[in-house]
Amino acid sequence: MAKSVMQEFTKGLWAEIPPFRLVLGLCPTLAMTQSFAKGVGMGVAVTFVLVLSNALISMLRNVIPKKVRIACFIIVIATFVTIVELLMQAYAYPLFTQLGIFLPLIVVNCILLGRAEAFAAKNRVVPSLADGLGMGIGFTLSLSALAAFREVFGAGTLTFPFVEYSIQNVLGASFQPFTFLVEAPGAFMCLGLMLCVMNLLGKK
């Protein structure tokens, strides 16, 4: 049992890491990685919703009628999204304003619906919790890595979430940032490069 739970947790950290292996959740991956703070903040919010919605859906899996399961999943996910919105408004308002519309759009994030349908609705609570936590952490790490690269090389800074602190001139005062990287086309290019690297590492 412990080995099975550990496998469900670790698969989301590499073998099935959402943006780079399953190629899911690309909308927030592209839009919320202009800064490290945004990437981490979005990742933490998705992890919170993913873990709790997986657990609740797993508990209710034998109660939810199959014909309306998707609607029920969306209601569960929307409930936890509302909770995380209120928590961010109360305790991390600057980050809440930065995430903007993409915070409520977590409701329709394909990662959450995918894990609910493919895993939580078919498995017990503990494995579902492990699956949600692993996928959430993997998603957070993916966004954090992409966001750090884009911000450092695209703006020359590094901002941190929840503490409202940033490091200026990370690569030195003489460094000229590649501003292209923090714009929309730069997001696609960076994502493509990271997908290429992940595929090469996966083959090895």
C-alpha angles and dihedrals in degrees: 000000000000091000091050092050091049091050091052090051098046097045090072091054095062122339094054103016101164107233098033104034106023092028091222131141094029095148096067089034090062099035102041101046100080088104136021091238092057093047094051093042093052091045093052092048092050091046091052092051094041096052096046096041091049090052095048095044090050090052091050098039094109093045102048111089112237093230093062100029096115092052090048091049091052091050091051093047092045090053093056092042089056090050093051090047091054092046092051092047089053102041108017106028097155090054090045090057091047093053090050118162093358091073096065089039088069083088091074097037106135092219092065096044090043095053091044093052099036101039122002094052090055105038142058125269101260096051089044090053090049091048092050094046094048093047091045094050091045090051091048092050090049093052092043094052094046093044094048091051094048095045098043095047097029100045106009091235139098119211124193126215126239094011100063092227129136137182114226124209094012092175095038136281092276094056115113108211121229094236089186088076095064092051126084097264089050090056091057092046094049092046091050092050092049091048088052092050092048091050091050092049090046092055091052 
